Amino acid sequence: MKILYGVQGTGQGHISRARAMALALREWPVEVTWLFSGRPREALFDMELFGDFEYRHGLTFTTCAGKLHYTRTALDNNVSRFLAESRDLELDRYDLIISDYEPVIARAAAKQGRRLIGIGHQYAFGTDTPRAGTSWLQEKIMSSFAPVDVPIGLHWHPYADNVLPPILDLPELPLENGEHMVVYLPFEDQGLVTEVLRQFPLQKFVQYSSALGNSEHGNVSCRKADVTGFKSHLASCSGVICNSGFELISECLQWRKPVLTKPLDGQMEQHSNALALHQLGYATTTSVFDVASLGEWLERPHVTADIQFPDVAEALASWLAAGAQASPASLNQRLWGEQLPARIPPPRPGPDITQKLTAIA
């Protein structure tokens, strides 16, 4: 069986999911061609696992200083090139076509009348999934960016019968509660992040970003993004400070690492993730990252979520190798089981962070 698997490369979380799926699919008699888009090819790193992968420019989102910029996003994307890439993508030789929010494959499949399976966090946003920071434009972008025929969503709670637990890309490492905290705020101004961290000299931080070089700044160790080093620091840290992307926080929940998370301003998905985390009691959310918010979090006892997610990558690989004929609802029932309550817990009492997140447009 030949599979074409498209991955949106703008965020590292999509690639982390793809790593887990690549390892799981190796155990089955399938031939997978990986296609990545949304990030300059030279900015992709640690990609050996995907072999001779395909690359397209696709579409991406432009951010600046912790905020999503729609005008710059529109200007930075070459729509005519995207249309040509999707028109020229030949799908006839593939038995299954999959998109993790990858738009070139999505448009090509629609134009060529091919069944498209979606596997990703964005496909979990049904009517019962928490939403915050939403607008008509953002809802339209989410639904039309990479539409699929068979959506399989990933989330921290079974909000619908097509929603599965997270796909995790976690190596076998000893888990420790070390002295350092991991900081990964890729959409923020890295210099400003470092300055905030340095205001707490008794706490050690390891700050990761593809925009950084390896350097030391008192209590802050800056590190250029790489998978191996990051996962090692994550396994041995005492807490994580990050934006509200889905994949990293899922890994923190699995490894029981306390999280302080700040959603990317203007990005509906991240604001919605922060709201869900607050409602579930899985992380501490903040609308700003500054000395006051970090200081307040550092002074609190860090309570972690008591949850362990199943091996979703293995279940999906088996399902795909069998032709992806069983319903997503059957996967939902198998993987969630009785692990979580049947309904979402009510919002916790405390600061009006839910109101703040919901009010951000």
C-alpha positions as CSV (number, residue, x, y, z in Angstrom):
1,M,0.0,0.0,0.0
2,K,1.3,3.5,-0.9
3,I,0.5,6.4,1.3
4,L,1.0,10.1,0.7
5,Y,1.2,11.9,4.0
6,G,1.2,15.7,4.0
7,V,2.3,17.8,7.0
8,Q,2.0,21.5,7.7
9,G,5.5,22.5,8.8
10,T,4.8,26.0,10.1
11,G,4.6,24.7,13.7
12,Q,7.0,22.1,15.1
13,G,4.1,20.2,16.7
14,H,2.9,18.9,13.3
15,I,6.4,17.6,12.6
16,S,6.6,16.0,16.0
17,R,3.3,14.1,15.3
18,A,4.7,13.0,12.0
19,R,7.8,11.6,13.7
20,A,5.6,9.4,15.9
21,M,3.5,8.3,12.9
22,A,6.6,7.6,10.8
23,L,8.0,5.2,13.5
24,A,4.6,3.5,13.9
25,L,4.1,3.0,10.1
26,R,7.5,1.4,9.8
27,E,6.0,-1.7,11.5
28,W,3.5,-2.2,8.7
29,P,3.8,-3.2,5.0
30,V,3.2,0.3,3.7
31,E,5.3,2.7,1.6
32,V,4.9,6.3,2.9
33,T,5.9,9.4,0.9
34,W,6.1,12.4,3.2
35,L,5.3,15.9,2.0
36,F,6.1,19.0,4.1
37,S,5.1,22.6,3.4
38,G,4.7,25.9,5.2
39,R,8.3,26.6,6.2
40,P,11.4,27.2,4.1
41,R,13.1,23.9,3.4
42,E,16.4,25.1,4.9
43,A,14.6,25.8,8.2
44,L,13.5,22.2,8.6
45,F,15.8,20.2,10.9
46,D,16.3,16.7,12.1
47,M,14.4,15.3,9.2
48,E,16.4,12.1,8.5
49,L,13.5,9.9,9.7
50,F,11.4,11.0,6.7
51,G,13.8,9.8,4.1
52,D,13.6,11.5,0.6
53,F,10.6,13.6,1.5
54,E,8.7,15.9,-0.8
55,Y,8.7,19.6,-0.2
56,R,6.3,22.4,-1.4
57,H,6.1,26.0,-0.3
58,G,2.4,25.8,0.4
59,L,0.9,28.4,2.7
60,T,2.1,29.7,6.1
61,F,1.2,32.1,8.9
62,T,3.3,35.1,9.8
63,T,3.9,36.1,13.4
64,C,5.7,39.0,15.1
65,A,6.4,39.5,18.8
66,G,3.9,37.0,20.0
67,K,1.1,38.0,17.6
68,L,-0.4,36.5,14.4
69,H,-0.4,39.1,11.6
70,Y,-3.1,38.6,9.1
71,T,-2.0,41.4,6.7
72,R,1.6,40.2,6.6
73,T,0.4,36.6,6.3
74,A,-1.6,37.6,3.2
75,L,1.4,39.5,1.7
76,D,4.0,36.8,2.5
77,N,2.1,34.0,0.8
78,N,2.3,33.4,-2.9
79,V,-1.2,32.2,-3.9
80,S,-0.4,31.6,-7.6
81,R,2.5,29.4,-6.6
82,F,0.3,27.5,-4.1
83,L,-2.3,26.9,-6.8
84,A,0.3,25.7,-9.2
85,E,1.8,23.3,-6.6
86,S,-1.6,21.8,-5.9
87,R,-2.5,21.5,-9.5
88,D,0.7,19.7,-10.4
89,L,0.6,17.2,-7.5
90,E,-0.1,13.8,-9.0
91,L,-2.1,11.6,-6.7
92,D,-3.0,8.6,-8.9
93,R,-0.3,6.3,-7.6
94,Y,-1.3,6.5,-3.9
95,D,-3.8,4.3,-2.2
96,L,-4.3,6.5,0.8
97,I,-3.9,10.3,1.1
98,I,-3.5,12.0,4.5
99,S,-3.2,15.6,5.6
100,D,-2.1,16.9,8.9
101,Y,-3.5,20.4,8.1
102,E,-1.4,20.5,4.9
103,P,-3.2,22.6,2.2
104,V,-1.4,21.6,-1.0
105,I,-2.5,18.0,-0.6
106,A,-6.0,19.1,0.5
107,R,-6.6,21.2,-2.6
108,A,-5.1,18.6,-4.9
109,A,-7.3,15.8,-3.5
110,A,-10.4,18.0,-3.8
111,K,-9.6,18.8,-7.5
112,Q,-8.8,15.2,-8.4
113,G,-11.8,13.7,-6.5
114,R,-9.6,11.6,-4.1
115,R,-10.7,10.7,-0.6
116,L,-8.7,12.6,1.9
117,I,-8.1,11.6,5.6
118,G,-7.3,14.4,8.0
119,I,-5.3,13.6,11.2
120,G,-4.5,16.6,13.4
121,H,-5.5,18.8,16.2
122,Q,-7.4,21.3,13.9
123,Y,-9.9,18.5,13.0
124,A,-11.0,18.3,16.6
125,F,-12.9,21.6,16.6
126,G,-16.5,20.5,16.5
127,T,-19.5,22.1,18.1
128,D,-18.6,20.9,21.7
129,T,-14.9,21.8,21.6
130,P,-13.9,24.8,23.7
131,R,-13.4,27.9,21.6
132,A,-11.9,31.3,22.5
133,G,-10.5,34.3,20.6
134,T,-12.7,33.4,17.7
135,S,-14.0,35.5,14.9
136,W,-15.8,34.9,11.6
137,L,-12.5,35.2,9.7
138,Q,-10.6,32.8,12.0
139,E,-13.4,30.2,11.8
140,K,-13.4,30.5,8.0
141,I,-9.6,30.1,7.8
142,M,-9.6,27.0,10.1
143,S,-12.4,25.3,8.1
144,S,-11.1,26.1,4.6
145,F,-7.3,26.0,5.0
146,A,-7.0,22.2,4.6
147,P,-10.5,20.6,4.4
148,V,-10.7,16.8,4.4
149,D,-13.3,14.1,3.8
150,V,-12.6,12.0,6.9
151,P,-11.5,14.2,9.8
152,I,-9.8,12.6,12.8
153,G,-9.2,15.2,15.5
154,L,-6.7,15.0,18.4
155,H,-7.4,16.6,21.7
156,W,-7.1,16.2,25.5
157,H,-10.7,15.2,25.9
158,P,-13.2,13.3,23.8
159,Y,-15.2,16.3,22.7
160,A,-16.7,14.3,19.7
161,D,-16.7,10.7,18.4
162,N,-14.0,11.5,15.8
163,V,-11.6,12.9,18.5
164,L,-8.7,10.8,19.7
165,P,-6.1,11.4,22.4
166,P,-2.8,13.1,21.3
167,I,-0.1,11.5,19.2
168,L,3.0,11.6,21.2
169,D,6.7,11.8,20.1
170,L,8.4,10.9,23.3
171,P,11.7,8.9,23.5
172,E,12.5,6.4,26.2
173,L,14.2,8.7,28.7
174,P,14.5,8.7,32.5
175,L,12.1,11.3,33.9
176,E,13.5,13.6,36.6
177,N,12.4,16.7,38.4
178,G,15.6,18.7,37.9
179,E,16.5,22.3,38.8
180,H,15.9,23.8,35.4
181,M,12.7,24.8,33.6
182,V,12.3,24.6,29.8
183,V,11.1,27.7,28.0
184,Y,9.8,27.4,24.4
185,L,8.0,30.6,23.2
186,P,9.0,30.5,19.5
187,F,6.5,33.3,18.5
188,E,7.7,35.8,21.1
189,D,10.7,38.2,21.0
190,Q,13.5,36.0,22.2
191,G,15.5,38.9,23.7
192,L,12.5,40.0,25.7
193,V,11.9,36.5,26.9
194,T,15.5,36.2,28.1
195,E,15.2,39.5,30.0
196,V,12.1,38.4,31.8
197,L,13.7,35.1,32.8
198,R,16.8,36.9,34.1
199,Q,14.7,38.7,36.7
200,F,14.5,35.4,38.6
201,P,18.2,34.6,39.2
202,L,17.6,31.8,41.7
203,Q,15.7,29.8,39.0
204,K,17.5,28.1,36.1
205,F,15.9,28.2,32.7
206,V,16.8,26.6,29.4
207,Q,15.3,28.7,26.6
208,Y,14.9,27.1,23.2
209,S,14.2,28.7,19.8
210,S,15.4,28.3,16.2
211,A,16.2,32.0,16.3
212,L,18.8,31.5,19.1
213,G,22.4,30.3,19.2
214,N,23.9,28.4,22.1
215,S,24.9,30.9,24.8
216,E,24.7,31.5,28.6
217,H,23.1,34.5,30.2
218,G,23.4,34.1,34.0
219,N,20.5,31.8,35.0
220,V,19.4,31.4,31.4
221,S,20.9,28.9,29.0
222,C,19.9,29.7,25.4
223,R,19.8,26.8,23.0
224,K,19.2,26.6,19.3
225,A,16.2,24.3,18.6
226,D,17.1,20.6,18.1
227,V,14.9,17.6,18.8
228,T,17.4,15.5,20.8
229,G,18.6,18.2,23.2
230,F,15.1,19.6,23.7
231,K,13.6,16.2,24.6
232,S,16.4,15.5,27.0
233,H,15.9,18.9,28.8
234,L,12.2,18.3,28.8
235,A,12.5,14.9,30.5
236,S,14.6,16.3,33.3
237,C,12.9,19.7,33.9
238,S,10.8,20.8,36.8
239,G,8.3,22.8,34.6
240,V,7.6,24.2,31.1
241,I,6.8,27.7,29.9
242,C,5.4,27.7,26.4
243,N,2.9,29.0,23.9
244,S,-0.4,27.1,23.7
245,G,0.4,24.8,20.8
246,F,-1.1,21.3,21.1
247,E,1.8,18.9,20.8
248,L,4.3,20.2,23.3
249,I,1.7,20.5,26.0
250,S,0.5,17.0,25.3
251,E,4.0,15.7,25.9
252,C,4.2,17.7,29.1
253,L,0.9,16.1,30.3
254,Q,2.2,12.7,29.5
255,W,5.4,13.3,31.4
256,R,3.6,15.1,34.2
257,K,5.4,18.4,33.8
258,P,3.7,21.5,35.1
259,V,2.9,24.1,32.4
260,L,2.6,27.8,32.2
261,T,1.2,28.7,28.8
262,K,0.5,31.9,26.9
263,P,-1.5,31.6,23.7
264,L,-0.2,33.3,20.5
265,D,-2.2,36.6,20.3
266,G,-4.7,36.5,17.5
267,Q,-4.6,32.8,17.0
268,M,-7.9,31.1,17.7
269,E,-6.5,27.6,18.0
270,Q,-4.1,28.6,20.7
271,H,-6.6,30.6,22.7
272,S,-9.0,27.7,22.5
273,N,-6.3,25.3,23.7
274,A,-5.6,27.6,26.7
275,L,-9.3,27.7,27.5
276,A,-9.6,23.9,27.4
277,L,-6.5,23.5,29.6
278,H,-8.0,25.9,32.1
279,Q,-11.4,24.1,32.1
280,L,-9.8,20.7,32.5
281,G,-7.4,21.9,35.2
282,Y,-4.4,20.7,33.2
283,A,-2.2,23.8,33.1
284,T,-1.9,27.4,34.2
285,T,-2.8,29.9,31.5
286,T,-1.9,33.6,31.1
287,S,-2.8,36.2,28.6
288,V,0.7,37.9,28.9
289,F,4.2,36.7,29.6
290,D,5.9,39.2,31.8
291,V,7.7,39.4,35.2
292,A,4.4,39.6,37.1
293,S,2.8,36.5,35.5
294,L,6.0,34.4,35.7
295,G,6.6,35.4,39.3
296,E,3.1,34.5,40.3
297,W,3.4,31.1,38.7
298,L,6.8,30.3,40.2
299,E,5.5,31.0,43.7
300,R,2.6,28.5,43.3
301,P,2.8,24.8,44.1
302,H,3.0,23.1,40.7
303,V,0.2,20.5,40.4
304,T,0.3,18.2,37.4
305,A,-2.5,16.4,35.6
306,D,-3.1,12.8,36.5
307,I,-3.5,11.3,33.0
308,Q,-1.7,8.9,30.7
309,F,-2.5,8.8,27.0
310,P,-2.5,5.5,25.0
311,D,-0.4,4.8,22.0
312,V,-2.5,6.6,19.4
313,A,0.2,6.4,16.7
314,E,0.3,2.6,16.8
315,A,-3.5,2.4,16.6
316,L,-3.7,4.8,13.7
317,A,-0.9,3.0,11.8
318,S,-2.8,-0.2,12.2
319,W,-6.0,1.4,11.0
320,L,-4.3,3.0,7.9
321,A,-2.5,-0.3,7.0
322,A,-5.9,-2.0,7.0
323,G,-7.2,0.5,4.5
324,A,-8.8,3.0,6.9
325,Q,-12.2,1.5,6.5
326,A,-13.3,1.3,10.2
327,S,-15.1,4.5,11.5
328,P,-13.1,7.1,13.5
329,A,-15.8,6.5,16.2
330,S,-14.5,3.0,16.7
331,L,-11.0,4.3,17.3
332,N,-12.4,6.9,19.7
333,Q,-14.2,4.2,21.8
334,R,-11.1,2.0,21.8
335,L,-8.6,4.6,22.7
336,W,-10.5,6.7,25.3
337,G,-12.2,3.8,27.0
338,E,-13.0,4.8,30.6
339,Q,-9.9,6.8,31.0
340,L,-11.7,10.2,31.2
341,P,-15.0,11.4,32.5
342,A,-17.9,11.4,30.1
343,R,-18.3,15.1,30.2
344,I,-15.9,18.1,30.4
345,P,-15.5,19.4,34.0
346,P,-16.9,22.8,34.6
347,P,-14.5,25.8,34.6
348,R,-12.5,26.0,37.8
349,P,-13.0,29.0,40.2
350,G,-10.2,31.5,40.3
351,P,-8.9,34.4,38.2
352,D,-11.1,35.4,35.3
353,I,-8.6,34.0,32.7
354,T,-11.4,32.3,30.8
355,Q,-13.2,35.6,30.3
356,K,-9.9,37.2,29.3
357,L,-9.1,34.5,26.8
358,T,-12.6,34.5,25.3
359,A,-12.6,38.2,24.9
360,I,-9.4,38.3,22.8
361,A,-10.3,38.5,19.1
